[in-house]
Amino acid sequence: MYAAIASHRSVMTSIYGQEKIGPQTETVPWAHCSPESRERVLKEAIREAIDVLEESRKAFKSKRLEVLRKKLTNVLIDTDQ
């Protein structure tokens, strides 16, 4: 997973032509947390993304954003069961 993140960062850097995008760290902030803590952090990030998509729904009439919002909502529903 970390290799994929590094690869993505490299692609984004080449696209935007910047030396770096965001903080350059080797590990994710919750690398030493318990699985329950990581799950809580990830669920909260998904909830926040859903909220942003919901708020911007009227401004951006995008079918792709609607599908993404619904997928994220379903992920949360599935993990809570």
GUMIDREN-352379 format. One record per atom (N, C-alpha, C): atom name; z, y, x. Coordinates in Angstrom, 3 decimals, decimal comma, always signed. Layout:
BEGIN
FIMI  atomo         w         v         u
FIMI     CA         Z         Y         X
...
This chain:
BEGIN
FIMI  atomo         w         v         u
FIMI      N    +0,000    -1,193    +0,820
FIMI     CA    +0,000    +0,000    +0,000
FIMI      C    +0,000    +1,261    +0,867
FIMI      N    +0,772    +1,258    +1,941
FIMI     CA    +0,821    +2,435    +2,806
FIMI      C    -0,523    +2,685    +3,468
FIMI      N    -1,248    +1,605    +3,780
FIMI     CA    -2,578    +1,757    +4,372
FIMI      C    -3,516    +2,437    +3,382
FIMI      N    -3,396    +2,079    +2,103
FIMI     CA    -4,234    +2,695    +1,074
FIMI      C    -3,915    +4,178    +0,939
FIMI      N    -2,640    +4,516    +1,008
FIMI     CA    -2,239    +5,923    +0,921
FIMI      C    -2,785    +6,700    +2,117
FIMI      N    -2,671    +6,123    +3,290
FIMI     CA    -3,182    +6,778    +4,501
FIMI      C    -4,698    +6,954    +4,416
FIMI      N    -5,373    +5,944    +3,890
FIMI     CA    -6,822    +6,023    +3,731
FIMI      C    -7,198    +7,124    +2,748
FIMI      N    -6,475    +7,179    +1,639
FIMI     CA    -6,722    +8,222    +0,638
FIMI      C    -6,489    +9,603    +1,250
FIMI      N    -5,424    +9,739    +1,992
FIMI     CA    -5,106   +11,023    +2,635
FIMI      C    -6,240   +11,433    +3,582
FIMI      N    -6,772   +10,470    +4,312
FIMI     CA    -7,864   +10,741    +5,241
FIMI      C    -9,113   +11,204    +4,498
FIMI      N    -9,423   +10,535    +3,388
FIMI     CA   -10,580   +10,927    +2,581
FIMI      C   -10,402   +12,331    +2,031
FIMI      N    -9,221   +12,607    +1,484
FIMI     CA    -8,962   +13,933    +0,916
FIMI      C    -9,024   +15,011    +2,003
FIMI      N    -8,535   +14,691    +3,174
FIMI     CA    -8,588   +15,648    +4,278
FIMI      C   -10,033   +15,957    +4,640
FIMI      N   -10,862   +14,923    +4,690
FIMI     CA   -12,264   +15,156    +5,044
FIMI      C   -12,988   +15,919    +3,944
FIMI      N   -12,636   +15,680    +2,692
FIMI     CA   -13,271   +16,389    +1,581
FIMI      C   -12,917   +17,871    +1,606
FIMI      N   -11,643   +18,157    +1,796
FIMI     CA   -11,194   +19,535    +1,744
FIMI      C   -11,246   +20,237    +3,089
FIMI      N   -11,521   +19,503    +4,146
FIMI     CA   -11,669   +20,102    +5,455
FIMI      C   -10,405   +20,708    +6,017
FIMI      N    -9,276   +20,176    +5,622
FIMI     CA    -8,000   +20,696    +6,096
FIMI      C    -7,427   +19,735    +7,127
FIMI      N    -6,574   +20,275    +7,965
FIMI     CA    -5,906   +19,434    +8,957
FIMI      C    -4,968   +18,442    +8,296
FIMI      N    -4,255   +18,903    +7,283
FIMI     CA    -3,350   +18,006    +6,583
FIMI      C    -3,162   +18,490    +5,156
FIMI      N    -2,852   +17,563    +4,296
FIMI     CA    -2,594   +17,873    +2,898
FIMI      C    -1,183   +17,429    +2,599
FIMI      N    -0,302   +18,372    +2,348
FIMI     CA    +1,078   +18,028    +2,031
FIMI      C    +1,824   +17,556    +3,267
FIMI      N    +3,056   +17,141    +3,064
FIMI     CA    +3,869   +16,674    +4,185
FIMI      C    +3,316   +15,370    +4,749
FIMI      N    +3,298   +15,285    +6,040
FIMI     CA    +2,800   +14,086    +6,718
FIMI      C    +3,988   +13,195    +7,058
FIMI      N    +4,191   +12,165    +6,279
FIMI     CA    +5,281   +11,250    +6,532
FIMI      C    +4,749    +9,843    +6,604
FIMI      N    +5,433    +8,999    +7,328
FIMI     CA    +5,025    +7,617    +7,473
FIMI      C    +5,511    +6,737    +6,336
FIMI      N    +6,576    +7,144    +5,674
FIMI     CA    +7,114    +6,347    +4,578
FIMI      C    +7,300    +7,205    +3,354
FIMI      N    +7,399    +6,555    +2,241
FIMI     CA    +7,657    +7,281    +1,006
FIMI      C    +9,131    +7,655    +0,959
FIMI      N    +9,490    +8,699    +0,228
FIMI     CA   +10,882    +9,171    +0,229
FIMI      C   +11,891    +8,129    -0,236
FIMI      N   +11,483    +7,205    -1,080
FIMI     CA   +12,423    +6,235    -1,622
FIMI      C   +12,337    +4,881    -0,926
FIMI      N   +11,784    +4,835    +0,269
FIMI     CA   +11,569    +3,567    +0,973
FIMI      C   +12,867    +2,780    +1,178
FIMI      N   +13,982    +3,465    +1,292
FIMI     CA   +15,251    +2,777    +1,541
FIMI      C   +16,112    +2,678    +0,282
FIMI      N   +15,542    +3,006    -0,869
FIMI     CA   +16,282    +2,928    -2,126
FIMI      C   +16,186    +1,520    -2,708
FIMI      N   +17,050    +1,254    -3,643
FIMI     CA   +17,023    -0,034    -4,332
FIMI      C   +15,790    -0,100    -5,225
FIMI      N   +15,353    -1,308    -5,586
FIMI     CA   +14,208    -1,429    -6,494
FIMI      C   +14,432    -0,697    -7,823
FIMI      N   +15,662    -0,713    -8,304
FIMI     CA   +15,960    -0,022    -9,552
FIMI      C   +15,764    +1,492    -9,405
FIMI      N   +16,180    +2,036    -8,263
FIMI     CA   +16,013    +3,473    -8,009
FIMI      C   +14,536    +3,828    -7,905
FIMI      N   +13,774    +2,993    -7,208
FIMI     CA   +12,331    +3,240    -7,086
FIMI      C   +11,673    +3,212    -8,460
FIMI      N   +12,049    +2,220    -9,269
FIMI     CA   +11,470    +2,105   -10,602
FIMI      C   +11,796    +3,339   -11,438
FIMI      N   +13,015    +3,819   -11,338
FIMI     CA   +13,424    +5,007   -12,088
FIMI      C   +12,609    +6,227   -11,641
FIMI      N   +12,420    +6,383   -10,335
FIMI     CA   +11,658    +7,512    -9,801
FIMI      C   +10,201    +7,433   -10,269
FIMI      N    +9,621    +6,239   -10,200
FIMI     CA    +8,233    +6,084   -10,621
FIMI      C    +8,065    +6,319   -12,118
FIMI      N    +8,997    +5,819   -12,923
FIMI     CA    +8,921    +6,050   -14,365
FIMI      C    +9,025    +7,537   -14,674
FIMI      N    +9,904    +8,234   -13,990
FIMI     CA   +10,057    +9,666   -14,220
FIMI      C    +8,767   +10,405   -13,830
FIMI      N    +8,131    +9,996   -12,741
FIMI     CA    +6,868   +10,622   -12,334
FIMI      C    +5,776   +10,369   -13,369
FIMI      N    +5,738    +9,174   -13,928
FIMI     CA    +4,762    +8,857   -14,968
FIMI      C    +5,037    +9,685   -16,213
FIMI      N    +6,305    +9,794   -16,595
FIMI     CA    +6,662   +10,621   -17,765
FIMI      C    +6,234   +12,075   -17,559
FIMI      N    +6,448   +12,583   -16,356
FIMI     CA    +6,062   +13,963   -16,062
FIMI      C    +4,549   +14,126   -16,150
FIMI      N    +3,804   +13,154   -15,626
FIMI     CA    +2,343   +13,208   -15,703
FIMI      C    +1,877   +13,184   -17,155
FIMI      N    +2,506   +12,348   -17,960
FIMI     CA    +2,162   +12,280   -19,387
FIMI      C    +2,442   +13,620   -20,055
FIMI      N    +3,584   +14,228   -19,744
FIMI     CA    +3,932   +15,532   -20,324
FIMI      C    +2,896   +16,591   -19,962
FIMI      N    +2,476   +16,612   -18,703
FIMI     CA    +1,470   +17,595   -18,259
FIMI      C    +0,146   +17,347   -18,978
FIMI      N    -0,247   +16,088   -19,076
FIMI     CA    -1,495   +15,762   -19,779
FIMI      C    -1,403   +16,156   -21,255
FIMI      N    -0,251   +15,930   -21,845
FIMI     CA    -0,044   +16,287   -23,249
FIMI      C    -0,116   +17,803   -23,437
FIMI      N    +0,532   +18,552   -22,552
FIMI     CA    +0,522   +20,013   -22,648
FIMI      C    -0,871   +20,593   -22,453
FIMI      N    -1,663   +19,980   -21,589
FIMI     CA    -2,996   +20,509   -21,285
FIMI      C    -4,079   +19,933   -22,195
FIMI      N    -3,680   +19,123   -23,141
FIMI     CA    -4,622   +18,437   -24,019
FIMI      C    -5,537   +19,407   -24,777
FIMI      N    -4,978   +20,493   -25,253
FIMI     CA    -5,777   +21,449   -26,027
FIMI      C    -6,674   +22,303   -25,123
FIMI      N    -6,223   +22,575   -23,923
FIMI     CA    -6,998   +23,398   -22,998
FIMI      C    -8,169   +22,621   -22,391
FIMI      N    -7,950   +21,335   -22,115
FIMI     CA    -8,976   +20,499   -21,508
FIMI      C    -9,320   +19,380   -22,479
FIMI      N   -10,400   +19,544   -23,187
FIMI     CA   -10,803   +18,534   -24,151
FIMI      C   -11,613   +17,461   -23,423
FIMI      N   -10,889   +16,638   -22,688
FIMI     CA   -11,517   +15,608   -21,870
FIMI      C   -11,130   +14,224   -22,376
FIMI      N   -12,132   +13,422   -22,649
FIMI     CA   -11,889   +12,049   -23,097
FIMI      C   -11,218   +11,250   -21,977
FIMI      N   -11,605   +11,501   -20,733
FIMI     CA   -11,022   +10,776   -19,594
FIMI      C    -9,533   +11,072   -19,457
FIMI      N    -9,148   +12,335   -19,650
FIMI     CA    -7,727   +12,676   -19,571
FIMI      C    -6,952   +12,040   -20,716
FIMI      N    -7,567   +11,973   -21,888
FIMI     CA    -6,918   +11,316   -23,024
FIMI      C    -6,703    +9,834   -22,740
FIMI      N    -7,724    +9,185   -22,188
FIMI     CA    -7,612    +7,759   -21,858
FIMI      C    -6,535    +7,548   -20,802
FIMI      N    -6,492    +8,426   -19,807
FIMI     CA    -5,477    +8,324   -18,762
FIMI      C    -4,077    +8,481   -19,350
FIMI      N    -3,904    +9,458   -20,214
FIMI     CA    -2,602    +9,680   -20,852
FIMI      C    -2,163    +8,442   -21,629
FIMI      N    -3,084    +7,857   -22,365
FIMI     CA    -2,757    +6,663   -23,147
FIMI      C    -2,427    +5,472   -22,250
FIMI      N    -3,151    +5,324   -21,147
FIMI     CA    -2,858    +4,236   -20,205
FIMI      C    -1,466    +4,390   -19,606
FIMI      N    -1,131    +5,604   -19,186
FIMI     CA    +0,190    +5,848   -18,610
FIMI      C    +1,289    +5,612   -19,636
FIMI      N    +1,040    +6,028   -20,860
FIMI     CA    +2,021    +5,790   -21,929
FIMI      C    +2,218    +4,303   -22,140
FIMI      N    +1,142    +3,535   -22,145
FIMI     CA    +1,247    +2,085   -22,310
FIMI      C    +1,976    +1,423   -21,147
FIMI      N    +1,785    +1,935   -19,953
FIMI     CA    +2,501    +1,393   -18,785
FIMI      C    +3,994    +1,566   -18,989
FIMI      N    +4,406    +2,733   -19,426
FIMI     CA    +5,832    +2,980   -19,660
FIMI      C    +6,366    +2,076   -20,771
FIMI      N    +5,609    +1,927   -21,844
FIMI     CA    +6,041    +1,061   -22,951
FIMI      C    +6,196    -0,358   -22,472
FIMI      N    +5,218    -0,839   -21,692
FIMI     CA    +5,260    -2,226   -21,196
FIMI      C    +6,428    -2,462   -20,244
FIMI      N    +6,764    -1,478   -19,416
FIMI     CA    +7,857    -1,660   -18,459
FIMI      C    +9,220    -1,540   -19,106
FIMI      N    +9,287    -0,864   -20,254
FIMI     CA   +10,563    -0,706   -20,940
FIMI      C   +10,908    -1,921   -21,809
FIMI      N    +9,964    -2,800   -21,991
FIMI     CA   +10,225    -3,973   -22,835
FIMI      C   +10,754    -5,131   -22,046
